[in-house]
Amino acid sequence: MSLQTSKVRRSSAGGNRDEDGAALAIVIIIVAILAVVAMTALAFSSSEARIAGRDLQRSQTFYAAVAGLEKMTSDFSDIFRQRMNPTPLDLTLVAANSPPALAAEGFSFSQTIQEDTERLNELRSIQGLPGNVYPRVNIPNGPYAGLYASILPYKMSSTAIMDATGTEVELEREFNNYLVPLFQFGMYSNEDLEFAPGPMMTFNGRIHSNKNIYALRNIQFLNRMTMAGEFIRDAKSSGAANTSSGNNNVWIEVAGVNVQSTKGSMQAGSGTVGGPYISGSSPGDRGYYPGSPLGIPNTSWETESVKPANGTVNRFGGQLLTHTTSASELRTPLELSGNSPAELIKRKLPTDDQILSESRFHTGSQVRILIDDESAGTGTANEAGIPAGKGVLLSSFDPIPLDNGSALR
């Protein structure tokens, strides 16, 4: 019994030593695995941090390039407050004028803007036009939608560079400069327009007012109508309610569908007659038309009037637009520079700026007959701007060469 017991003890002691060695090996393996996991996690964290940092740099540089494009677009638009067409120098200055605040934050820019001759030639080829004629298009959307215009395509690019890291982003923008002839309107007015014919009247021509349009009775409009103010049906401009015979006989044709107008963008109520003036409005607010009849907004106008035309009353499908349904003021370059539209028909003067000079009919004439031109070429008295030694003075004009002197005698 003692020998067997001794063998058991020796066997037990040897087993403990084997188990101790196995435990140590397992611990070492686990520690190694944990070390590998920790190193991998650290490597991934460092990589993610670098990627996030690069993404942040690219995002910042991207938005810097966007700012460059927006600045160039704004500066390009401002050119037309000074002249009718940009010059090469104008385009050079626009490209060179990068956002100054971003330069202080460590960004530099390389920018270009130019006529897109490739696109221009493509449009000319499509329309079969010679190289000196601009393509003609129908403007698809915006305040000038539906008008014909000559199109001059441009393209601009802005490359923004983060100086500290060299991160670089380049963006391009293609856009069109539309040259819109003014005389496409049947009626164009800076003031209110009022329609109240006795017999039925049909008007086929585009209509725009920079204020309000009163459509009172017996009229059908066959073309687009836009107004920067309100469409008035319930009140006359005099302030009286529109109770005239035929006051429901107002129609707008939309793609061959005659749509009856029974309501305008303003309506009567709360002691008002349905005019464009909203009580309590301030300059810049909707409805600020002092001296005009009072009215209250038609709350269904913004949703109902723009629905597709299907013969239902007051659904015009965009053929009739007011200020609250996206119409806006339309101003000529002449007016944008602070001049009255009447300047169009006045004589050209040496003091005219480029926009005023090029807008006058007098500038485009080939033969000019001027009264009181005796002081031609004498400086300040020369209001007609006739160069010295040019023109024919009426006092010294000899008609003899014309039909042996018989034509003008």
PLY file of the C-alpha trace (Angstrom):
ply
format ascii 1.0
element vertex 409
property float x
property float y
property float z
element edge 408
property int vertex1
property int vertex2
end_header
0.00 0.00 0.00
2.82 2.41 0.82
4.53 1.84 -2.53
1.35 2.54 -4.41
0.74 5.65 -2.36
4.25 6.88 -3.02
3.80 6.43 -6.75
0.61 8.39 -6.66
2.31 11.26 -4.89
5.19 11.39 -7.36
2.79 11.30 -10.23
0.80 14.18 -8.71
3.89 16.36 -8.19
5.02 15.93 -11.80
1.56 16.93 -13.08
1.64 20.25 -11.20
4.95 21.17 -12.74
3.55 20.49 -16.27
0.45 22.57 -15.56
2.54 25.52 -14.31
4.50 25.54 -17.58
1.34 25.40 -19.68
-0.24 28.31 -17.77
2.84 30.45 -18.33
2.74 29.74 -22.05
-0.96 30.61 -22.21
-0.37 33.89 -20.37
2.44 34.81 -22.76
0.25 34.04 -25.78
-2.65 36.11 -24.40
-0.35 39.03 -23.63
1.08 38.81 -27.16
-2.42 38.77 -28.67
-3.47 41.75 -26.57
-0.32 43.59 -27.62
-1.09 42.90 -31.29
-4.70 44.08 -30.82
-3.54 47.22 -29.01
-0.96 48.01 -31.70
-3.54 47.40 -34.44
-6.07 49.66 -32.71
-3.41 52.34 -32.29
-2.45 52.05 -35.95
-6.09 52.30 -37.02
-6.65 55.29 -34.74
-3.63 57.08 -36.17
-4.74 56.28 -39.72
-8.30 57.47 -39.03
-6.96 60.67 -37.50
-4.83 61.30 -40.58
-7.76 60.57 -42.91
-10.07 62.82 -40.88
-7.45 65.56 -40.96
-7.07 65.28 -44.73
-10.86 65.26 -45.16
-11.11 68.42 -43.07
-8.40 70.09 -45.16
-10.12 69.07 -48.40
-13.49 70.28 -47.11
-12.06 73.63 -46.06
-10.29 74.03 -49.39
-13.44 72.98 -51.27
-15.51 75.67 -49.59
-12.76 78.19 -50.25
-13.03 77.35 -53.97
-16.82 77.71 -53.76
-16.33 81.15 -52.22
-14.02 82.04 -55.09
-16.68 81.08 -57.66
-19.39 83.02 -55.84
-17.17 86.10 -55.58
-16.42 85.99 -59.31
-20.11 85.53 -60.14
-21.07 88.55 -58.03
-18.29 90.71 -59.48
-19.29 89.69 -63.01
-22.90 90.78 -62.36
-21.69 94.13 -61.02
-20.01 94.90 -64.36
-23.43 95.46 -65.92
-24.06 98.39 -63.62
-21.29 100.22 -65.47
-21.38 98.96 -69.05
-23.46 96.86 -71.42
-20.78 94.27 -72.17
-17.71 93.15 -70.20
-14.31 94.02 -71.66
-11.25 91.71 -71.51
-9.86 93.96 -68.78
-13.08 93.55 -66.78
-12.75 89.76 -66.93
-9.10 89.93 -65.90
-9.99 92.04 -62.87
-12.82 89.70 -61.88
-10.48 86.69 -61.98
-7.78 88.48 -59.98
-10.15 89.58 -57.22
-10.23 86.55 -54.91
-11.96 86.59 -51.47
-9.65 88.72 -49.28
-10.79 87.18 -45.98
-9.65 83.73 -47.11
-6.21 85.00 -48.07
-5.80 86.06 -44.44
-6.72 82.50 -43.38
-3.94 80.93 -45.44
-5.57 80.24 -48.81
-4.30 81.31 -52.21
-6.23 81.24 -55.49
-5.74 80.75 -59.20
-8.86 81.86 -61.09
-9.98 82.32 -64.69
-13.12 83.61 -66.43
-13.64 83.76 -70.18
-16.15 83.36 -72.97
-16.90 79.71 -73.63
-16.02 79.77 -77.32
-16.43 76.02 -77.69
-20.00 76.15 -76.43
-20.69 79.32 -78.44
-19.50 77.73 -81.69
-21.53 74.62 -80.92
-24.71 76.70 -80.55
-23.94 78.62 -83.73
-23.46 75.36 -85.59
-26.76 73.97 -84.30
-28.64 77.11 -85.37
-26.72 77.54 -88.63
-25.44 81.00 -87.71
-22.36 82.85 -88.99
-19.48 83.57 -86.65
-20.53 87.15 -85.91
-24.08 86.39 -84.72
-25.01 85.28 -81.21
-27.34 82.27 -80.86
-30.95 82.95 -79.91
-32.77 81.01 -77.22
-36.03 81.07 -75.29
-35.22 81.55 -71.60
-36.62 78.48 -69.80
-37.03 79.73 -66.22
-36.61 82.64 -63.85
-38.11 86.14 -64.09
-37.34 86.31 -67.83
-38.86 82.91 -68.63
-40.53 82.85 -72.03
-38.54 85.77 -73.45
-36.18 85.42 -76.39
-32.58 86.39 -75.81
-29.20 86.28 -77.46
-26.94 83.98 -75.47
-23.26 84.42 -74.71
-21.87 81.45 -72.72
-19.07 81.90 -70.19
-17.03 79.56 -68.03
-15.06 80.29 -64.89
-12.76 78.24 -62.68
-11.45 78.75 -59.17
-8.52 76.75 -57.77
-8.10 77.16 -54.01
-4.84 76.10 -52.33
-4.29 75.66 -48.59
-0.82 77.12 -48.23
0.10 75.18 -45.07
-0.54 71.71 -46.53
-0.68 72.18 -50.29
-4.24 70.79 -50.41
-5.78 71.92 -53.70
-9.35 71.94 -55.04
-10.47 73.20 -58.45
-14.10 73.99 -59.29
-15.62 75.13 -62.58
-18.88 76.86 -63.38
-20.56 77.31 -66.75
-23.17 80.04 -67.10
-24.93 82.10 -69.74
-25.16 85.84 -70.19
-28.57 86.55 -71.73
-28.99 89.70 -73.82
-32.73 90.32 -73.66
-34.29 92.79 -76.13
-36.74 95.03 -74.29
-39.30 95.29 -77.07
-40.82 91.84 -76.63
-43.59 93.13 -74.40
-47.06 94.10 -75.47
-47.04 96.29 -72.36
-44.21 97.10 -69.96
-44.77 99.56 -67.15
-43.09 100.82 -64.01
-46.51 101.86 -62.71
-49.90 100.20 -62.17
-51.81 98.91 -65.20
-55.61 98.88 -65.27
-57.85 97.06 -67.79
-61.56 97.87 -67.91
-62.71 97.95 -71.55
-66.38 98.37 -72.40
-66.72 95.76 -75.15
-64.80 92.50 -74.98
-61.07 93.00 -75.66
-58.40 90.40 -76.50
-54.77 91.29 -75.86
-52.04 89.18 -77.46
-48.70 90.23 -76.03
-46.61 89.75 -72.93
-47.48 92.12 -70.08
-45.32 93.18 -67.15
-45.75 95.77 -64.44
-43.22 96.63 -61.77
-46.22 97.39 -59.55
-49.80 96.06 -59.75
-52.23 95.01 -62.47
-55.96 95.70 -62.17
-57.96 93.36 -64.46
-61.53 94.54 -63.98
-63.77 93.31 -66.81
-64.29 92.16 -70.42
-60.75 91.12 -71.32
-58.88 88.03 -72.47
-55.10 87.76 -72.18
-53.36 85.42 -74.62
-49.81 85.73 -73.30
-47.82 85.62 -70.10
-48.55 88.19 -67.39
-46.11 89.08 -64.62
-46.19 91.77 -61.98
-43.86 92.66 -59.12
-46.91 93.54 -57.02
-50.46 92.18 -56.92
-53.13 90.98 -59.35
-56.28 92.92 -58.45
-59.81 91.84 -59.35
-62.05 93.24 -56.59
-61.13 96.94 -56.62
-60.55 99.78 -59.04
-57.42 101.88 -58.76
-59.67 104.79 -57.75
-60.57 102.95 -54.55
-64.09 101.92 -55.55
-65.25 98.32 -55.47
-65.24 96.55 -58.83
-68.97 96.14 -59.42
-68.81 96.87 -63.15
-70.84 94.85 -65.64
-68.64 92.08 -67.01
-66.42 91.94 -63.95
-66.37 88.13 -64.13
-65.51 88.19 -67.82
-61.72 88.06 -67.36
-59.83 85.20 -68.99
-56.23 84.04 -69.35
-55.34 81.58 -72.10
-52.89 78.90 -70.97
-51.61 76.50 -73.66
-54.90 76.71 -75.53
-57.05 76.43 -72.40
-59.16 79.45 -71.44
-59.04 79.93 -67.68
-61.48 82.28 -65.99
-60.19 84.63 -63.30
-62.65 85.22 -60.49
-60.16 86.15 -57.76
-56.89 88.02 -57.53
-53.94 87.80 -55.17
-55.75 90.29 -52.91
-59.39 90.31 -51.90
-62.01 92.38 -50.14
-62.76 91.88 -46.47
-62.34 93.39 -43.01
-63.60 96.72 -44.28
-61.35 96.78 -47.38
-62.24 96.75 -51.09
-59.57 94.28 -52.24
-56.81 96.65 -53.31
-53.04 96.05 -53.16
-52.29 98.12 -50.03
-52.05 96.11 -46.80
-52.80 98.17 -43.72
-49.79 98.48 -41.41
-47.23 97.44 -44.02
-43.84 99.16 -44.08
-41.39 99.94 -46.90
-40.02 96.67 -48.21
-43.00 94.66 -46.95
-45.59 93.03 -49.14
-48.49 95.36 -49.82
-46.73 98.66 -49.18
-48.54 100.82 -51.74
-49.55 104.03 -49.96
-52.38 105.80 -51.75
-53.71 102.58 -53.28
-56.94 100.88 -52.15
-56.75 98.65 -49.09
-57.10 94.89 -49.30
-56.23 91.63 -47.56
-54.18 88.75 -49.03
-55.95 85.89 -50.78
-54.48 83.01 -48.75
-55.12 80.40 -51.45
-53.40 82.36 -54.23
-49.87 80.99 -53.73
-51.00 77.37 -54.06
-54.06 77.59 -56.32
-52.93 80.02 -59.04
-49.81 78.03 -59.97
-51.58 74.68 -60.37
-51.66 73.26 -63.92
-54.39 74.73 -66.08
-57.24 72.28 -66.68
-60.15 74.66 -67.14
-60.71 75.13 -63.40
-61.07 78.80 -62.46
-58.00 80.61 -61.11
-55.52 77.86 -62.08
-53.03 79.47 -64.45
-50.08 77.08 -64.41
-47.47 79.85 -64.15
-48.94 81.95 -66.98
-49.89 84.65 -64.46
-47.35 85.40 -61.74
-47.30 87.92 -58.90
-44.63 88.80 -56.36
-45.64 85.97 -54.04
-45.50 83.39 -56.85
-41.94 84.29 -57.97
-42.38 87.36 -60.21
-40.00 90.25 -59.57
-39.18 93.71 -60.88
-37.67 93.87 -64.35
-35.33 96.82 -64.78
-33.45 97.92 -67.88
-29.69 98.61 -67.61
-30.63 102.25 -68.09
-32.69 102.20 -64.89
-30.15 100.18 -62.92
-27.68 103.02 -63.38
-30.23 105.51 -62.01
-31.69 106.96 -65.22
-35.29 107.45 -66.29
-36.61 105.31 -69.19
-37.38 108.61 -70.98
-33.64 108.97 -71.57
-33.99 106.39 -74.34
-35.41 108.96 -76.74
-33.29 111.93 -75.73
-30.24 113.26 -77.54
-26.89 111.72 -76.77
-24.62 113.96 -74.66
-20.85 113.94 -74.15
-21.41 113.44 -70.41
-23.28 110.13 -70.88
-21.79 107.06 -69.26
-21.44 103.94 -71.39
-24.77 102.37 -70.40
-26.71 105.57 -71.00
-24.92 106.28 -74.28
-25.46 102.80 -75.70
-29.10 102.71 -74.56
-30.15 105.85 -76.42
-31.78 105.44 -79.84
-29.70 108.41 -80.91
-26.53 106.32 -80.58
-27.74 103.70 -83.04
-28.84 106.14 -85.73
-26.87 106.45 -88.96
-28.25 109.84 -90.03
-28.94 112.54 -87.43
-30.77 115.79 -88.06
-30.05 118.11 -85.13
-31.53 121.51 -84.34
-29.35 124.36 -83.04
-26.11 122.79 -84.18
-24.43 126.13 -84.97
-22.06 125.68 -82.04
-20.75 122.32 -83.23
-17.19 121.70 -82.17
-16.94 124.64 -79.76
-16.60 122.78 -76.46
-19.16 123.09 -73.66
-21.80 124.62 -75.94
-21.57 121.59 -78.20
-24.34 119.59 -76.55
-24.81 117.37 -79.58
-21.24 116.15 -79.29
-20.38 116.84 -82.95
-16.60 116.74 -83.50
-14.95 119.93 -84.74
-15.02 120.17 -88.53
-17.74 117.54 -88.85
-21.41 117.83 -89.73
-23.19 120.40 -91.90
-24.25 123.76 -90.44
-27.78 124.67 -91.50
-26.86 128.33 -92.03
-24.23 127.46 -94.63
-25.92 124.48 -96.27
-26.12 124.87 -100.06
-28.90 122.75 -101.60
-27.94 123.55 -105.22
-26.24 120.17 -105.83
-29.58 118.49 -105.06
-31.71 118.49 -108.22
-30.19 121.75 -109.47
-31.34 123.53 -106.38
-35.01 122.65 -106.85
-35.32 119.94 -104.22
-35.14 122.14 -101.13
-36.32 125.50 -102.49
0 1
1 2
2 3
3 4
4 5
5 6
6 7
7 8
8 9
9 10
10 11
11 12
12 13
13 14
14 15
15 16
16 17
17 18
18 19
19 20
20 21
21 22
22 23
23 24
24 25
25 26
26 27
27 28
28 29
29 30
30 31
31 32
32 33
33 34
34 35
35 36
36 37
37 38
38 39
39 40
40 41
41 42
42 43
43 44
44 45
45 46
46 47
47 48
48 49
49 50
50 51
51 52
52 53
53 54
54 55
55 56
56 57
57 58
58 59
59 60
60 61
61 62
62 63
63 64
64 65
65 66
66 67
67 68
68 69
69 70
70 71
71 72
72 73
73 74
74 75
75 76
76 77
77 78
78 79
79 80
80 81
81 82
82 83
83 84
84 85
85 86
86 87
87 88
88 89
89 90
90 91
91 92
92 93
93 94
94 95
95 96
96 97
97 98
98 99
99 100
100 101
101 102
102 103
103 104
104 105
105 106
106 107
107 108
108 109
109 110
110 111
111 112
112 113
113 114
114 115
115 116
116 117
117 118
118 119
119 120
120 121
121 122
122 123
123 124
124 125
125 126
126 127
127 128
128 129
129 130
130 131
131 132
132 133
133 134
134 135
135 136
136 137
137 138
138 139
139 140
140 141
141 142
142 143
143 144
144 145
145 146
146 147
147 148
148 149
149 150
150 151
151 152
152 153
153 154
154 155
155 156
156 157
157 158
158 159
159 160
160 161
161 162
162 163
163 164
164 165
165 166
166 167
167 168
168 169
169 170
170 171
171 172
172 173
173 174
174 175
175 176
176 177
177 178
178 179
179 180
180 181
181 182
182 183
183 184
184 185
185 186
186 187
187 188
188 189
189 190
190 191
191 192
192 193
193 194
194 195
195 196
196 197
197 198
198 199
199 200
200 201
201 202
202 203
203 204
204 205
205 206
206 207
207 208
208 209
209 210
210 211
211 212
212 213
213 214
214 215
215 216
216 217
217 218
218 219
219 220
220 221
221 222
222 223
223 224
224 225
225 226
226 227
227 228
228 229
229 230
230 231
231 232
232 233
233 234
234 235
235 236
236 237
237 238
238 239
239 240
240 241
241 242
242 243
243 244
244 245
245 246
246 247
247 248
248 249
249 250
250 251
251 252
252 253
253 254
254 255
255 256
256 257
257 258
258 259
259 260
260 261
261 262
262 263
263 264
264 265
265 266
266 267
267 268
268 269
269 270
270 271
271 272
272 273
273 274
274 275
275 276
276 277
277 278
278 279
279 280
280 281
281 282
282 283
283 284
284 285
285 286
286 287
287 288
288 289
289 290
290 291
291 292
292 293
293 294
294 295
295 296
296 297
297 298
298 299
299 300
300 301
301 302
302 303
303 304
304 305
305 306
306 307
307 308
308 309
309 310
310 311
311 312
312 313
313 314
314 315
315 316
316 317
317 318
318 319
319 320
320 321
321 322
322 323
323 324
324 325
325 326
326 327
327 328
328 329
329 330
330 331
331 332
332 333
333 334
334 335
335 336
336 337
337 338
338 339
339 340
340 341
341 342
342 343
343 344
344 345
345 346
346 347
347 348
348 349
349 350
350 351
351 352
352 353
353 354
354 355
355 356
356 357
357 358
358 359
359 360
360 361
361 362
362 363
363 364
364 365
365 366
366 367
367 368
368 369
369 370
370 371
371 372
372 373
373 374
374 375
375 376
376 377
377 378
378 379
379 380
380 381
381 382
382 383
383 384
384 385
385 386
386 387
387 388
388 389
389 390
390 391
391 392
392 393
393 394
394 395
395 396
396 397
397 398
398 399
399 400
400 401
401 402
402 403
403 404
404 405
405 406
406 407
407 408
